């Protein structure tokens, strides 16, 4: 069977490849005194709060499961708009909000709407691997620009100005970022967008971890800068609804009918059940639970980073949001006679029964030195991980 070049050019999602290997090993060690600990997937160990679960059950019980509008339930778009007002003091018209089948669908729609074949989109190295593949799926080309700890692993306006070329269409950023958990300072983001806008380009910002910001200096939405910025968001991370596959994007008014037309053809609509459940995310009781969980994520980060440093990991920049630790393991690799973080991840998996993510997925600039830990697991699991790493090292 002939496979399209488009499909062949999409690399495996190595996070999931490692996860498959870890799951296979987990079944072998499940009944030992050292069952597998998973710190590899960015998925909260919390589930949807009680009111959200009850709303989903009610929708199923009452038969409210038919298609919705392609842009989502009007009531949900209004709730999201109200949340922007209360959380970020932003006035976002509900009509600019397009509810999608996860942030992935939002990114896919945005790329399909804005990228022509041969267009180039600038993004940082390291960055979330699927983002560059959304660009590729639209027959564009992701151009990764090397970043370092001195710039918090984020792009700068000066860097973008130097890299901008005749085929550049815009930038795709993430703040906070996966895998680093670092954010772009609002002042720098303003400079970036002003530059992009001066070239007639587009600024897309993945903000799915923004509600999990721990630092007031960074916890601001890019939407405060200009309504021409496209913001991608999700119910997966802060709202603890990963498998529900529900997200949204905020777009300029002129793009709404374009996104609607594409969504009608590509997805029909997001999950109706998930949308009715998500209405309950914004109830006061649910928001109180989410804020308590955000505090818990920060407590986990504050324990885990010093613990890793005591073991010999170098962590050049601490996450100011999300639930990741981007750790340089190169000195540990040298001690163990290993060549890269890929080998290190499998060594840790097999010897310590601990699943972590090698940097290979996230780019090519020094990523062979880094591993990503997810601190979305319980404190008990984090303690166990540290104990096993200490014993192994």
C-alpha positions, 0 to 999 in steps of 0.5 A, spaced: 500 500 500 502 506 498 503 511 504 503 518 503 509 522 503 505 527 508 504 521 513 511 518 512 514 525 514 511 525 521 515 522 526 513 517 531 511 521 538 517 518 542 513 520 548 508 514 547 513 509 544 517 510 551 510 509 554 509 503 550 515 500 553 514 502 560 507 499 560 509 492 557 515 492 563 509 494 568 505 488 567 512 484 568 513 487 575 506 489 577 506 484 583 513 485 585 515 490 591 517 495 585 511 496 581 512 501 575 512 508 577 510 513 571 513 520 571 513 520 563 506 523 561 503 530 562 497 527 565 494 530 572 493 524 577 486 528 579 480 526 575 474 531 574 471 534 580 464 531 582 460 536 579 463 535 572 462 528 573 455 529 575 453 533 569 456 528 564 452 523 567 446 527 567 447 529 560 447 521 558 441 520 563 437 525 559 439 523 552 442 530 551 447 527 546 446 530 539 450 534 535 452 541 537 454 547 533 461 546 530 463 552 534 460 549 541 455 550 545 453 557 546 452 556 554 459 553 554 462 559 550 459 564 555 462 560 561 469 561 558 468 568 556 466 569 564 472 565 566 477 570 562 473 576 565 474 573 572 481 570 572 484 574 567 480 581 567 479 580 560 473 582 556 473 576 550 466 576 546 463 569 547 463 569 539 470 569 538 471 562 542 471 556 538 470 550 542 474 544 539 475 536 540 481 538 545 487 543 544 490 538 538 483 540 534 484 547 535 491 547 533 490 543 527 484 548 525 488 554 526 494 551 521 489 549 516 486 556 516 492 560 516 498 556 513 499 555 505 504 549 502 511 552 503 510 557 509 514 556 515 512 557 522 518 559 527 518 555 534 522 554 540 527 548 540 525 545 545 518 545 544 512 540 544 513 535 538 506 535 535 506 542 534 511 542 529 507 536 526 500 540 525 504 545 521 507 539 517 500 536 516 498 543 513 504 542 508 508 548 512 515 547 515 516 548 522 523 552 523 526 550 530 530 556 533 535 554 539 533 556 545 537 556 552 536 557 559 538 564 559 532 566 555 528 561 559 528 556 553 523 561 550 524 565 543 526 572 543 523 578 539 531 579 537 531 571 535 525 572 531 527 578 527 534 574 525 530 568 523 524 571 519 525 570 512 521 570 505 517 564 507 515 565 514 508 565 516 508 566 523 510 563 530 507 558 534 509 559 542 507 555 548 507 559 555 508 555 559 511 550 555 512 543 554 517 540 556 520 546 560 514 549 564 517 556 563 513 562 560 515 568 556 515 574 560 509 579 557 513 584 555 517 580 551 511 577 548 509 584 546 515 585 542 514 578 539 507 580 537 509 587 534 514 584 530 510 578 527 504 583 526 509 588 522 511 583 517 503 581 516 504 574 520 500 570 525 502 569 532 499 563 535 500 561 543 499 555 546 496 557 553 493 550 555 498 550 562 496 558 563 491 556 569 497 552 572 502 558 573 505 559 579 508 566 578 504 572 578 510 575 573 508 570 568 500 568 569 498 573 564 494 571 557 497 573 551 490 575 549 491 582 553 496 584 548 491 584 541 485 581 539 489 578 533 493 573 537 490 566 536 490 563 543 489 555 544 487 552 550 484 546 553 480 542 559 485 537 559 490 540 564 488 545 569 481 542 568 483 535 569 479 532 563 485 529 559 481 523 556 474 528 555 478 531 549 475 538 549 479 544 548 478 551 545 481 557 541 480 564 541 480 567 534 480 574 531 472 575 529 474 575 522 477 568 523 470 565 526 466 563 520 473 560 517 474 556 523 466 554 523 467 551 516 473 547 517 470 544 524 464 542 520 467 538 515 473 535 519 470 534 526 462 536 526 463 538 533 466 536 539 463 531 544 456 533 546 457 530 553 464 533 554 461 540 553 455 539 558 460 536 563 465 542 562 459 547 564 460 545 571 468 546 571 466 554 572 461 552 578 464 556 584 465 549 588 469 546 582 473 552 581 475 552 588 477 544 587 482 546 581 485 552 585 487 547 591 490 542 586 494 548 583 497 549 589 498 541 590 502 541 583 506 547 586 508 543 592 510 537 588 514 542 584 518 545 590 519 538 593 522 534 586 526 540 583 531 540 590 531 532 590 533 531 583 539 536 584 541 532 590 542 526 585 546 530 580 541 532 575 542 540 573 536 544 572 538 550 569 531 554 569 525 552 574 518 551 571 514 557 573 507 553 571 505 546 568 508 540 572 514 539 568 521 538 570 526 539 564 533 536 567 540 535 564 542 528 566 549 529 562 553 528 568 549 522 570 550 519 563 557 520 563 558 516 570 554 511 567 557 510 561 551 512 557 551 516 551 544 520 551 538 521 555 534 516 551 539 511 553 538 514 560 531 513 560 531 506 558 536 505 564 532 508 569 526 504 566 529 497 567 533 498 573 529 503 577 522 501 574 521 509 573 518 511 566 521 518 564 521 522 558 527 523 554 529 529 550 529 526 543 521 528 542 522 535 543 527 538 538 535 537 536 538 543 540 542 539 546 535 535 547 540 529 548 542 532 554 535 532 557 530 528 560 523 531 562 519 529 569 512 530 570 510 532 577 503 531 575 503 524 580 502 524 587 507 526 592 507 519 594 509 517 587 515 522 587 518 520 593 518 513 591 521 515 584 527 519 588 528 513 593 529 509 587 533 514 583 538 514 589 538 507 590 540 506 582 545 512 582 
